[in-house]
């Protein structure tokens, strides 16, 4: 029991029983998180716990107090307690998760849970835990909701079930109801009306999770009017959500299962099967994205290695003592002037050593790599009009190239030479 409500497991297999059932090919199919408010009593709640247990699902109950819907701080505290319990379960055994909300429970706690896992709240949990819950969340079920918390809703909920059971004259009961109604009116005018848009935005943002929706409603429900349900459904579909609406005519608020047990069970059973397939699809997509991310990471690492190697190679060319690219300076002329008075044989040997210098080949860059191809395309001319570059021979042990333009100039020189001799 915490401030704002309580969180507990309705029915859950023990870990030993769960492991044994999994070995035998059974076990629970997933976890259904049941969000309930004051409009659901304990007997109704246990009927739903038994229903989902018979379909092979564990149930985690989040029961919010009546006033929690009007105090976001209490709802946030309850949401953190719920996520702590849910994350601990999913870490031990990841499985599909269904969010089932009755009546006004989305405002009492569930919208805060959605804000936390969608990172739309200042108070956050670990990013890995949020990702785990979003991945496992495979379906949303709204039974007799969501409610539109406007300023006239306090009149509908003024006679709280605890007040209805009070003993005493009817005037006293009426006086208490009017007091609660006027108090909620003041609360709406000061705080709650400004939180209404935040509440609906959190419900709409859940479309990004990629889980389907099942909405169970009635035409005669005054607390959850059909107009509000239709508007909510239309908005979810506009955002890309997959929504299925099941509508009854005469069932009361939060009493669809009691009045239509066979049809209700069939609808829930089909939706749970769909949720399991959605969970498998999300896990498969997550694995594919992880595989693609690993490939991209490896490619980036390879490119970084090539860039580092090329950088080191260029730095080695500029600073290495064994490399043979020199900046022009007066040192050769000074050495030549100094060697004029020295032994001519030694100067010839030094010149021979200078002429034998070869530029080092860039062994650290592969010519067939991305960087090698980029450098080749950038530095080597592909087609220069009027040039015919070819290797003509060796000079000082190194090949040199000639071009057709130079060849034509040589021919002109030969013609002028022959004319002068004539």
JOQUI-V297916 format. One record per residue. N is the residue number from 0. RES is the residue in one small letter. SS is DSSP state (h for helix, s for strand, l for the rest). PSI is psi in whole degrees, 0 to 359 (NA if undefined). Layout:
n=N res=RES ss=SS psi=PSI
n=N res=RES ss=SS psi=PSI
This chain:
n=0 res=x ss=l psi=124
n=1 res=x ss=s psi=174
n=2 res=x ss=l psi=125
n=3 res=x ss=l psi=346
n=4 res=x ss=s psi=201
n=5 res=x ss=s psi=154
n=6 res=x ss=s psi=130
n=7 res=x ss=s psi=161
n=8 res=x ss=s psi=128
n=9 res=x ss=s psi=296
n=10 res=x ss=s psi=132
n=11 res=x ss=l psi=135
n=12 res=x ss=l psi=141
n=13 res=x ss=l psi=159
n=14 res=x ss=h psi=320
n=15 res=x ss=h psi=317
n=16 res=x ss=h psi=323
n=17 res=x ss=h psi=314
n=18 res=x ss=h psi=319
n=19 res=x ss=h psi=322
n=20 res=x ss=h psi=323
n=21 res=x ss=h psi=321
n=22 res=x ss=h psi=323
n=23 res=x ss=l psi=3
n=24 res=x ss=l psi=11
n=25 res=x ss=l psi=229
n=26 res=x ss=l psi=169
n=27 res=x ss=l psi=148
n=28 res=x ss=l psi=335
n=29 res=x ss=s psi=196
n=30 res=x ss=s psi=129
n=31 res=x ss=s psi=121
n=32 res=x ss=s psi=115
n=33 res=x ss=s psi=114
n=34 res=x ss=s psi=118
n=35 res=x ss=s psi=154
n=36 res=x ss=l psi=194
n=37 res=x ss=l psi=342
n=38 res=x ss=l psi=353
n=39 res=x ss=l psi=122
n=40 res=x ss=l psi=177
n=41 res=x ss=h psi=322
n=42 res=x ss=h psi=316
n=43 res=x ss=h psi=319
n=44 res=x ss=h psi=317
n=45 res=x ss=h psi=330
n=46 res=x ss=h psi=320
n=47 res=x ss=h psi=324
n=48 res=x ss=h psi=317
n=49 res=x ss=h psi=323
n=50 res=x ss=h psi=309
n=51 res=x ss=h psi=330
n=52 res=x ss=h psi=322
n=53 res=x ss=h psi=337
n=54 res=x ss=l psi=5
n=55 res=x ss=l psi=24
n=56 res=x ss=s psi=137
n=57 res=x ss=s psi=154
n=58 res=x ss=s psi=127
n=59 res=x ss=s psi=116
n=60 res=x ss=s psi=134
n=61 res=x ss=s psi=101
n=62 res=x ss=s psi=115
n=63 res=x ss=s psi=145
n=64 res=x ss=l psi=165
n=65 res=x ss=h psi=316
n=66 res=x ss=h psi=352
n=67 res=x ss=h psi=330
n=68 res=x ss=h psi=342
n=69 res=x ss=h psi=358
n=70 res=x ss=l psi=102
n=71 res=x ss=h psi=330
n=72 res=x ss=h psi=319
n=73 res=x ss=h psi=321
n=74 res=x ss=h psi=321
n=75 res=x ss=h psi=320
n=76 res=x ss=h psi=318
n=77 res=x ss=h psi=323
n=78 res=x ss=h psi=319
n=79 res=x ss=h psi=321
n=80 res=x ss=h psi=320
n=81 res=x ss=h psi=314
n=82 res=x ss=h psi=326
n=83 res=x ss=h psi=316
n=84 res=x ss=h psi=320
n=85 res=x ss=h psi=317
n=86 res=x ss=h psi=321
n=87 res=x ss=h psi=320
n=88 res=x ss=h psi=318
n=89 res=x ss=h psi=331
n=90 res=x ss=h psi=324
n=91 res=x ss=h psi=327
n=92 res=x ss=l psi=97
n=93 res=x ss=l psi=135
n=94 res=x ss=l psi=168
n=95 res=x ss=s psi=147
n=96 res=x ss=s psi=135
n=97 res=x ss=s psi=133
n=98 res=x ss=s psi=115
n=99 res=x ss=s psi=118
n=100 res=x ss=s psi=131
n=101 res=x ss=s psi=138
n=102 res=x ss=l psi=239
n=103 res=x ss=l psi=12
n=104 res=x ss=h psi=328
n=105 res=x ss=h psi=324
n=106 res=x ss=h psi=332
n=107 res=x ss=h psi=330
n=108 res=x ss=h psi=319
n=109 res=x ss=h psi=324
n=110 res=x ss=h psi=330
n=111 res=x ss=h psi=324
n=112 res=x ss=h psi=317
n=113 res=x ss=h psi=320
n=114 res=x ss=h psi=320
n=115 res=x ss=h psi=312
n=116 res=x ss=h psi=340
n=117 res=x ss=l psi=6
n=118 res=x ss=l psi=33
n=119 res=x ss=l psi=18
n=120 res=x ss=l psi=146
n=121 res=x ss=l psi=319
n=122 res=x ss=l psi=122
n=123 res=x ss=l psi=161
n=124 res=x ss=l psi=183
n=125 res=x ss=l psi=138
n=126 res=x ss=h psi=324
n=127 res=x ss=h psi=323
n=128 res=x ss=h psi=321
n=129 res=x ss=h psi=316
n=130 res=x ss=h psi=323
n=131 res=x ss=h psi=316
n=132 res=x ss=h psi=318
n=133 res=x ss=h psi=322
n=134 res=x ss=h psi=320
n=135 res=x ss=h psi=339
n=136 res=x ss=s psi=114
n=137 res=x ss=s psi=6
n=138 res=x ss=s psi=150
n=139 res=x ss=s psi=131
n=140 res=x ss=s psi=125
n=141 res=x ss=s psi=114
n=142 res=x ss=s psi=114
n=143 res=x ss=l psi=42
n=144 res=x ss=l psi=182
n=145 res=x ss=l psi=157
n=146 res=x ss=l psi=147
n=147 res=x ss=l psi=106
n=148 res=x ss=l psi=81
n=149 res=x ss=l psi=179
n=150 res=x ss=l psi=346
n=151 res=x ss=l psi=359
n=152 res=x ss=h psi=336
n=153 res=x ss=h psi=330
n=154 res=x ss=h psi=322
n=155 res=x ss=h psi=328
n=156 res=x ss=l psi=14
n=157 res=x ss=l psi=319
n=158 res=x ss=l psi=81
n=159 res=x ss=l psi=150
n=160 res=x ss=h psi=327
n=161 res=x ss=h psi=327
n=162 res=x ss=h psi=324
n=163 res=x ss=h psi=332
n=164 res=x ss=l psi=3
n=165 res=x ss=l psi=143
n=166 res=x ss=l psi=144
n=167 res=x ss=l psi=179
n=168 res=x ss=l psi=154
n=169 res=x ss=h psi=332
n=170 res=x ss=h psi=323
n=171 res=x ss=h psi=317
n=172 res=x ss=h psi=317
n=173 res=x ss=h psi=322
n=174 res=x ss=h psi=317
n=175 res=x ss=h psi=319
n=176 res=x ss=h psi=318
n=177 res=x ss=h psi=325
n=178 res=x ss=h psi=316
n=179 res=x ss=h psi=318
n=180 res=x ss=h psi=315
n=181 res=x ss=h psi=324
n=182 res=x ss=h psi=319
n=183 res=x ss=h psi=328
n=184 res=x ss=h psi=314
n=185 res=x ss=h psi=323
n=186 res=x ss=h psi=319
n=187 res=x ss=h psi=317
n=188 res=x ss=h psi=331
n=189 res=x ss=h psi=315
n=190 res=x ss=l psi=313
n=191 res=x ss=h psi=325
n=192 res=x ss=h psi=327
n=193 res=x ss=h psi=341
n=194 res=x ss=h psi=356
n=195 res=x ss=h psi=316
n=196 res=x ss=h psi=323
n=197 res=x ss=h psi=322
n=198 res=x ss=h psi=310
n=199 res=x ss=h psi=324
n=200 res=x ss=h psi=323
n=201 res=x ss=h psi=321
n=202 res=x ss=h psi=321
n=203 res=x ss=h psi=326
n=204 res=x ss=h psi=343
n=205 res=x ss=h psi=348
n=206 res=x ss=h psi=328
n=207 res=x ss=h psi=341
n=208 res=x ss=h psi=332
n=209 res=x ss=l psi=26
n=210 res=x ss=l psi=146
n=211 res=x ss=s psi=167
n=212 res=x ss=s psi=143
n=213 res=x ss=s psi=121
n=214 res=x ss=s psi=123
n=215 res=x ss=s psi=121
n=216 res=x ss=s psi=177
n=217 res=x ss=s psi=150
n=218 res=x ss=l psi=337
n=219 res=x ss=l psi=19
n=220 res=x ss=l psi=112
n=221 res=x ss=l psi=330
n=222 res=x ss=l psi=327
n=223 res=x ss=l psi=80
n=224 res=x ss=l psi=150
n=225 res=x ss=h psi=331
n=226 res=x ss=h psi=319
n=227 res=x ss=h psi=318
n=228 res=x ss=h psi=317
n=229 res=x ss=h psi=319
n=230 res=x ss=h psi=319
n=231 res=x ss=h psi=317
n=232 res=x ss=h psi=316
n=233 res=x ss=h psi=320
n=234 res=x ss=h psi=320
n=235 res=x ss=h psi=318
n=236 res=x ss=h psi=323
n=237 res=x ss=h psi=329
n=238 res=x ss=l psi=358
n=239 res=x ss=l psi=10
n=240 res=x ss=l psi=150
n=241 res=x ss=l psi=113
n=242 res=x ss=s psi=135
n=243 res=x ss=s psi=129
n=244 res=x ss=s psi=128
n=245 res=x ss=s psi=121
n=246 res=x ss=s psi=132
n=247 res=x ss=s psi=168
n=248 res=x ss=l psi=313
n=249 res=x ss=l psi=3
n=250 res=x ss=l psi=142
n=251 res=x ss=l psi=179
n=252 res=x ss=l psi=124
n=253 res=x ss=l psi=24
n=254 res=x ss=l psi=25
n=255 res=x ss=h psi=321
n=256 res=x ss=h psi=322
n=257 res=x ss=h psi=327
n=258 res=x ss=h psi=340
n=259 res=x ss=l psi=64
n=260 res=x ss=h psi=320
n=261 res=x ss=h psi=310
n=262 res=x ss=h psi=321
n=263 res=x ss=h psi=315
n=264 res=x ss=h psi=320
n=265 res=x ss=h psi=318
n=266 res=x ss=h psi=316
n=267 res=x ss=h psi=320
n=268 res=x ss=h psi=316
n=269 res=x ss=h psi=322
n=270 res=x ss=h psi=324
n=271 res=x ss=h psi=322
n=272 res=x ss=h psi=320
n=273 res=x ss=h psi=321
n=274 res=x ss=h psi=323
n=275 res=x ss=h psi=320
n=276 res=x ss=h psi=324
n=277 res=x ss=h psi=320
n=278 res=x ss=h psi=315
n=279 res=x ss=h psi=321
n=280 res=x ss=h psi=319
n=281 res=x ss=h psi=322
n=282 res=x ss=h psi=320
n=283 res=x ss=h psi=316
n=284 res=x ss=h psi=321
n=285 res=x ss=h psi=320
n=286 res=x ss=h psi=321
n=287 res=x ss=h psi=318
n=288 res=x ss=h psi=323
n=289 res=x ss=h psi=321
n=290 res=x ss=h psi=317
n=291 res=x ss=h psi=321
n=292 res=x ss=h psi=321
n=293 res=x ss=h psi=319
n=294 res=x ss=h psi=317
n=295 res=x ss=h psi=321
n=296 res=x ss=h psi=318
n=297 res=x ss=h psi=319
n=298 res=x ss=h psi=318
n=299 res=x ss=h psi=319
n=300 res=x ss=h psi=319
n=301 res=x ss=h psi=317
n=302 res=x ss=h psi=323
n=303 res=x ss=h psi=320
n=304 res=x ss=h psi=318
n=305 res=x ss=h psi=317
n=306 res=x ss=h psi=319
n=307 res=x ss=h psi=317
n=308 res=x ss=h psi=318
n=309 res=x ss=h psi=322
n=310 res=x ss=h psi=317
n=311 res=x ss=h psi=323
n=312 res=x ss=h psi=315
n=313 res=x ss=h psi=322
n=314 res=x ss=h psi=326
n=315 res=x ss=h psi=324
n=316 res=x ss=h psi=324
n=317 res=x ss=h psi=334
n=318 res=x ss=h psi=344
n=319 res=x ss=l psi=142
n=320 res=x ss=l psi=342
n=321 res=x ss=l psi=358
n=322 res=x ss=l psi=162
n=323 res=x ss=l psi=36
n=324 res=x ss=l psi=117
n=325 res=x ss=l psi=147
n=326 res=x ss=l psi=145
n=327 res=x ss=l psi=135
n=328 res=x ss=l psi=180
n=329 res=x ss=l psi=3
n=330 res=x ss=h psi=317
n=331 res=x ss=h psi=322
n=332 res=x ss=h psi=322
n=333 res=x ss=h psi=319
n=334 res=x ss=h psi=323
n=335 res=x ss=h psi=318
n=336 res=x ss=h psi=326
n=337 res=x ss=h psi=329
n=338 res=x ss=h psi=355
n=339 res=x ss=l psi=327
n=340 res=x ss=l psi=357
n=341 res=x ss=l psi=192
n=342 res=x ss=l psi=124
n=343 res=x ss=h psi=333
n=344 res=x ss=h psi=323
n=345 res=x ss=h psi=322
n=346 res=x ss=h psi=324
n=347 res=x ss=h psi=321
n=348 res=x ss=h psi=320
n=349 res=x ss=h psi=321
n=350 res=x ss=h psi=323
n=351 res=x ss=h psi=323
n=352 res=x ss=h psi=322
n=353 res=x ss=h psi=319
n=354 res=x ss=h psi=340
n=355 res=x ss=l psi=359
n=356 res=x ss=l psi=137
n=357 res=x ss=l psi=138
n=358 res=x ss=l psi=138
n=359 res=x ss=l psi=142
n=360 res=x ss=l psi=137
n=361 res=x ss=l psi=90
n=362 res=x ss=l psi=346
n=363 res=x ss=l psi=354
n=364 res=x ss=l psi=123
n=365 res=x ss=l psi=132
n=366 res=x ss=l psi=335
n=367 res=x ss=l psi=1
n=368 res=x ss=l psi=174
n=369 res=x ss=h psi=316
n=370 res=x ss=h psi=319
n=371 res=x ss=h psi=317
n=372 res=x ss=h psi=321
n=373 res=x ss=h psi=316
n=374 res=x ss=h psi=323
n=375 res=x ss=h psi=314
n=376 res=x ss=h psi=329
n=377 res=x ss=h psi=327
n=378 res=x ss=h psi=338
n=379 res=x ss=l psi=122
n=380 res=x ss=l psi=137
n=381 res=x ss=l psi=315
n=382 res=x ss=l psi=113
n=383 res=x ss=l psi=118
n=384 res=x ss=l psi=133
n=385 res=x ss=l psi=2
n=386 res=x ss=l psi=140
n=387 res=x ss=l psi=88
n=388 res=x ss=l psi=129
n=389 res=x ss=s psi=159
n=390 res=x ss=s psi=125
n=391 res=x ss=s psi=340
n=392 res=x ss=s psi=201
n=393 res=x ss=s psi=143
n=394 res=x ss=s psi=117
n=395 res=x ss=l psi=36
n=396 res=x ss=l psi=2
n=397 res=x ss=s psi=142
n=398 res=x ss=s psi=145
n=399 res=x ss=s psi=158
n=400 res=x ss=s psi=150
n=401 res=x ss=s psi=164
n=402 res=x ss=l psi=164
n=403 res=x ss=h psi=328
n=404 res=x ss=h psi=318
n=405 res=x ss=h psi=324
n=406 res=x ss=h psi=318
n=407 res=x ss=h psi=321
n=408 res=x ss=h psi=325
n=409 res=x ss=h psi=321
n=410 res=x ss=h psi=319
n=411 res=x ss=h psi=321
n=412 res=x ss=h psi=318
n=413 res=x ss=h psi=319
n=414 res=x ss=h psi=315
n=415 res=x ss=h psi=326
n=416 res=x ss=h psi=316
n=417 res=x ss=h psi=321
n=418 res=x ss=h psi=318
n=419 res=x ss=h psi=324
n=420 res=x ss=h psi=323
n=421 res=x ss=l psi=NA
